[in-house]
Amino acid sequence: MATLQAIKYNDGQLEILDQLLLPESCIFIPICNVEDAWAAIREMKVRGAPAIAIVGCLSLAVELRKLAAPETKEELCRFVKEKLDYLVTSRPTAVNTQLAAEACVKLCARLTDNTSVDTTAAKEDIIKHLEAMLADDVADNLAIGEHGARDITKKNATKDKLRILTHCNTGSLATAGYGTALGVIRSLHKANKLDQVYCTETRPYNQGSRLTAFELVYEKMPATLVCDSMAAAAMKQFKIDAVIVGADRVAANGDTANKIGTYQLAVLAKSHDVLFYVAAPFSSIDFQIPNGQSIPIEERPHSEMTHTGSIRTAAAGINCWNPGFDVTPAELITGGIITEKGVFKPDQLAPHQSN
Ligand SMILES: CSC[C@H]1O[C@H](OP(=O)(O)O)[C@H](O)[C@@H]1O
């Protein structure tokens, strides 16, 4: 069975699954330009570190396909950089869009310097570069799945099947397909090594109950929904073998920003002697920052806490604190960081970065 798709892109036509309508409705909406993408990302119609970068960059490819080639490559690259700089402002914590923008700007510089490439050919090269992100991300996720499943199985060699707890949504709805942490869970399931997935609701946006549960039911994986407040009791009661979460930005030392609630799961995993893994492609690792203290944490609207849809569920007038993310220190990531290049100790990432 094919896994769910959050992003549809064919010959310059881009559509995204409006995740605000899940799980009740599966409705794709068109993204016709960078402004559409920015709004959809900010409103979290599409979310998930890799998916945000991919939708942003594909929206630029949509615009470039319609754009008459400018007079000069310098003009073309100014256009591209301006659009990418705007996209990066949509949500501050995930680093994927920033890294994708930097890579595209470097490509523009190489094309500008290459006198054998004219403006039209340069535009085509940039479009191809942006469009390749879809397939590259799926390939990364399949590799993450295999590396992660192998490592967890090896570290639980006496267990026939494994019990995994996961947080937020890190599956096909957060990426171009297959997923990161949920990709590892898919690979464990494929290898017939999965006893049960416990997915947390992940308040206040409920990525777990609305999105991860949707993916797990869709693919008939053995899964149980738990409230965020049940995590400690679940680890004790069900003897969880490992916690696997995603990442929005991993710092050079392995400190990891991920959905709010991740840090407390890491603390609980430590106290219950449960392995704690982060699953993330290198496109989520920011080697430009030394540790987690430099990671910007997005504050989301208070209405995400005080309302469920249009229904108020918190007392009017109460003050709120609604950070979208928290930072888990590297020393709590006891299982390691699962990447498309392998599983590494949190402080062992730098030697494996691409040049
Ligand atoms: C595949 S990483 C997904 C990552 O992004 C989520 O945040 P959001 O739903 O706010 O975009 C969450 O932190 C996940 O771990």
PDBQT file of the ligand as one rigid body, heavy atoms in Angstrom, charges set to zero:
ROOT
HETATM    1  C1  LIG A 401      10.005  15.185   9.979  1.00  0.00    +0.000 C 
HETATM    2  S1  LIG A 401      10.353  16.338  11.165  1.00  0.00    +0.000 SA
HETATM    3  C2  LIG A 401       8.804  16.917  11.619  1.00  0.00    +0.000 C 
HETATM    4  C3  LIG A 401       8.918  17.798  12.830  1.00  0.00    +0.000 C 
HETATM    5  O1  LIG A 401       8.191  19.002  12.562  1.00  0.00    +0.000 OA
HETATM    6  C4  LIG A 401       7.148  19.086  13.502  1.00  0.00    +0.000 C 
HETATM    7  O2  LIG A 401       6.829  20.391  13.859  1.00  0.00    +0.000 OA
HETATM    8  P1  LIG A 401       5.559  21.121  13.142  1.00  0.00    +0.000 P 
HETATM    9  O3  LIG A 401       4.456  20.107  13.079  1.00  0.00    +0.000 OA
HETATM   10  O4  LIG A 401       5.270  22.297  14.058  1.00  0.00    +0.000 OA
HETATM   11  O5  LIG A 401       6.061  21.549  11.792  1.00  0.00    +0.000 OA
HETATM   12  C5  LIG A 401       7.659  18.320  14.694  1.00  0.00    +0.000 C 
HETATM   13  O6  LIG A 401       8.582  19.070  15.444  1.00  0.00    +0.000 OA
HETATM   14  C6  LIG A 401       8.280  17.139  14.007  1.00  0.00    +0.000 C 
HETATM   15  O7  LIG A 401       9.175  16.400  14.772  1.00  0.00    +0.000 OA
ENDROOT
TORSDOF 0
